[in-house]
Amino acid sequence: MSRIPSCPSCPGKRLQTRARGLCAALAFVLALCCAAPAALAADAPTPFRIFEQSALYKIQQRGQLLVGMEVEFWPFEFADKEGKPMGFDVDVARLAAQELGVELVVKDIEWTGLIPALQSEKVDMVISGMTGTLERAKTITFTDPYFVTGLCALLSNKRAPDVTDVAQLDAPGRVLAVKTGTTSDLVAQKRFPKAEIKRFKDETACVREVVTGRADAFFYDQISINKHQKQNPESTRALLNPFTYEPYSIAIRKGDFEWWNWLNRYLETIRADGRYDALRDTYFKDLPRP
């Protein structure tokens, strides 16, 4: 019996070819499905890989705790006769370094440069009498407060002899001196819109404006205002009842849970074992506790 030669154009042959193509495609898809979980698992961050990105890990590997502060905010941070940083914030940072088993390195940075230095990883944290405000918390993370105070007013006897309440300073013709970028700057803008606001880079310039009668008032923390009034008793008065809530907190970069958690546990520990109270009494023995 004669056999009819196969023809590529025959329907049966076309079906066989199509079936082989479908099988190859299915095999390729199955291979991808099997390989994808393995690839994803290889790229997925493990807990340790996440920890390696934390400042806590980097500090321990480096052997140094890099702390940013503006060393001119007595008694929180100031320089001794030899130019060495000292003060309450410095001691809190030093205790943290001791608990970590590393060296403390203080970087003296102008106030307006502290947050940029933190964000660019030039420092591991900022502790500089910085208030944990809602606005700042949009770009950096704060620990629980380690000190609570509030804004008070240093008044000029020449320009504001009749002022008995800060609300009286929100009026045309009043001049308020504030340090650029501080909470007093932010508060003055919101709560004293009728007054003229003069901004200065440093605290002493603000005090000078009040002492010389060029400004009605200077807003700053309770401790500083009390100190400046005692240094200038003839030309100034002080309203020492705080009119704001100022929780000083340690600032760190966004997203670093490990470092944030360690710092909060550290603050909790030194409060519980008495070391915090000992430091506080060194600098604020006569100051009422909140």
Secondary structure, DSSP 8 states (H G I E B T S, - for coil): -------TTSHHHHHHHHHHHHHHHHHHHHHHHHHHHHHHHHHS--HHHHHHTSHHHHHHHHTEEEEEE-S-BTTTBEE-TTS-EESHHHHHHHHHHHHHTSEEEEEE--GGGHHHHHHTTS-SEE-SS-B--TTGGGTSEE-S-SEEE-EEEEEETTT-TT--SGGGGSSTT-EEEEETTSHHHHHHHHH-TTSEEEEESSHHHHHHHHHTTS-SEEEEEHHHHHHHHHHSTTTEEEE-S--S-EEE--EE-TT-HHHHHHHHHHHHHHHHTSHHHHHHHHHHTTS---
